[in-house]
Amino acid sequence: MSRLDNNKLYNEYMKSEEWNKKSLERLKIDDFQCVLCGCNGFLEVHHISYKRLGNENVYEDLVSVCPRCHVLLHNYYRRKKTPKA
């Protein structure tokens, strides 16, 4: 499957009722607070892993974060992990 197909499936899933239920469940688990900074404004649910996309374990694969912390998480994941040769 091409990356474009994967992106299309991901985008469709993120608009699904199934995803809405899982993300709401995670928000409830986290008491509607960002797990990193504790704010309780607008929140997003971040995938820690995409390995079980569509079959996520809400305790292991998802986390509630504010938009600022969500960006910081993605920046962390994109960090340099090995020195340049």
N, C-alpha and C positions, 0 to 999 in steps of 0.2 A: 504494500500500500504506500502511495506517495505521501510526502509531507503535506501537500495540499489537501489530500483526502483526509489525513489525520486532523489537520486544522479544521476542516469542514465538520467532521464528526465531533470534535471538541466543542466547536461553537454551537452546534445543534444541541449537544448535551447540556451545555451551560444555560440554555434557554428552556430546558425541560422541567416538567413538574417534579420528576425524580430528583434533579439537582436542587430545586427549590426546597424540597422536603429535607434533604441531607444538610444543606447549608443552614437552614433554620434550626435543625437539631444541633448542629455544632455551635451556633450562636447561643442557644439555650444552655448548652454544656458550659460555655465560657461566660455565662451570666451577662451576655450582651456587652462584653468589654473586650478591648484589645488585649491579648495575652502578653504583649510586649510592653506597652506603656500604660495600660489601664484605662484609657479614655473610653467613653461610652457614647460617642457620637456616631457618625456614619461608619459602618463596619463592612468588611469584605471577608469572604472565607477563602483562605489560601490552601492550595494543594501542596502538602509537604512532599508528596510523591504522586506521580501520574501512573504508577505501575498498575493500580487497580481502578483506573478511571472508569466510572460507571458502576463499580463495585466497591467503592471506598469504604474503609472502616472509619467511621466518623471520629473515633478516638485516636487512631494512629496516622491517618492520612490527611486530616484537615485541621485548620486552626483559624480562629477569628483574629483579624488584624484591622487596624485603621489604615486608610490609604497611605499615610506617611510611612508607617512601619512596613506595609506591603512592599513599597518601593525599596526600602532598606533591605528587606529580605531578598528581593530579586537582585539587588546590587551585590549582596553578599554571595549569592549563588554564582554570579558572573565574575567574581574576583579571580585574580591570577592565582593558579594553584601550583604552578611549577615555574622555576626561574627560566628566563630565556637563555637559550644555548649560545 
